[in-house]
């Protein structure tokens, strides 16, 4: 098998193709037309022919994806350099060079070994967004997950804080979390200020795995943000950056700037 077509393609484009193959969003038969939305048109025809040859020889899409990742890793090692930052988007990808938010987030959840920290504002359709993480928690005892999300008092709500937290926790467990083993969930108590003078929002959005890799993104934990909205993020494969972000939120927890949400 000749791989000159892959060698000529951009590394990030090959990683994106691997993402799509693993997610079932790119399936044989592969054509230049099906690849043009995901890579430079100049390379689409030759790469499509290469992938079709692999498929014709009986290689399933997940194995083709693994081969693309291995090829990319080898090319980076041979070149003596790598790109630690990758563009991650939702919605239209005009350049075809970015990775997909929903796919990247699921992959981060899937490859975490010890711990996941996920920070976001809105959670909707959580049973789909968190499915991979919930399955990992239910099946992998050592893995721990921490969520920092926005819990707020709605305008005109005069309920005591305890009742607002209870309602939110019940809603989260019943309608947003798809697994049996729950993550640790934290919120900013200032968001419940009844007067609104010191009210705040958990507006940061990021996912950190094992203190070594982080996705910083504008996308919430919602189906629309993961798939349709125009969202932008950076996937940073840097232990120093990932640890700094993780330590920031852990310090907020340790200093009691963030409080643990009581679960039912």
MOUR-V127627 format. One record per helix or strand of 2 or more residues. SS is the DSSP state (~ for helix, > for strand). FROM is the first residue (numbers start at 1). TO is the last residue. If there is no record, write none. Layout:
ss->SS from->FROM to->TO
ss->SS from->FROM to->TO
//
This chain:
ss->~ from->4 to->8
ss->~ from->11 to->22
ss->~ from->32 to->35
ss->~ from->41 to->56
ss->~ from->61 to->79
ss->> from->85 to->90
ss->> from->99 to->100
ss->~ from->101 to->111
ss->> from->115 to->120
ss->~ from->126 to->129
ss->~ from->131 to->139
ss->> from->144 to->149
ss->~ from->161 to->176
ss->> from->184 to->187
ss->~ from->189 to->192
ss->> from->206 to->209
ss->> from->213 to->217
ss->~ from->223 to->227
ss->> from->231 to->236
ss->~ from->239 to->254
ss->> from->259 to->260
//
